[in-house]
Amino acid sequence: MIDDVRAYNRAAWDAAVQRQNEWTVPVTSDQVARARAGDWEVVLTPTRPVPRAWFGELRGARVLGLASGGGQQCPLFAAAGAEVTVFDNSPAQLAQDRAVATRDGLTLRTVEGDMRDLGAFADASFDLIFHPCSNAFVPDVRPVWRECARVLRPGGALLAGATNPVVYTADLARERDGVMQMKYAIPYSDLEHLDDPEVRALHERGDPVSFGHTLEDLIGGQLDAGLVITGFFEDRWTTAPEPIHRFLPCYFATRAVRPA
């Protein structure tokens, strides 16, 4: 039984840092040096770099890395001249950003918290929000969009990654046999399937609790929060082990603007 999703996932991501999960390994000093010279790229989804045009001018911009700890993207924004705040549920992930900042002489701020509650920040605090696929780790994504819209300045942009909910419909056991079969309904919650041996095995190895949100919540929720979507792309994770990734792009990213 998992009573507190936030606490459970905090511990899971702290442990992932100790295991050097690929989404917790910080950028190198060489990458930071190149970012200082204007040569950098980051991902919202597993592999496809975010178009530079989505960012606008970073120098002097107030940037929020939302649920984006791990020392992978935010230090590059700081090196490119942005005023960066990293907000994440995992103390160990935030420590990765601070370690890079100390190592490479960067200035950034870290704040621990729940992505659904940005009460630590005033209205219109940021010019840009960078938010990867980490919204799969909260049961309701709509509060995330509402809070993003609130803390963005008019004309500011939210860059967000998300998992296509079709990923959560698959029978994991059949996937490992090389056959894809539909098993779960969307919206999906690990909490509703902890008695399933396949789901239970994921959590026994320390994976965080995941949720498959509807496209209506992932995309329509941004629109309902008052944002205007101005960019969209999909991404394939070709090295992922599950067969479903061979058939369609399983991730997407949006650029949404708070109207001026």
Secondary structure, 3 states (H helix, E strand, C coil): CCCCHHHHHHHHHHHHHHHCCHHHCCCCHHHHHHHHCCCCCCECCCCCECCHHHCCCCCCCEEEEECCCCCCCHHHHHHCCCEEEEEECCHHHHHHHHHHHHHHCCCEEEEECCCCCCCCCCCCCEEEEEECHHHHHCCCCHHHHHHHHHHEEEEEEEEEEEECHHHHHECHHHHHCCCCCECCCCCEEHHHCCCCHHHHHHHHCCCCCCEECCHHHHHHHHHHCCCEEEEEEEECCCCCCCHHHHCCCCEEEEEEECCC
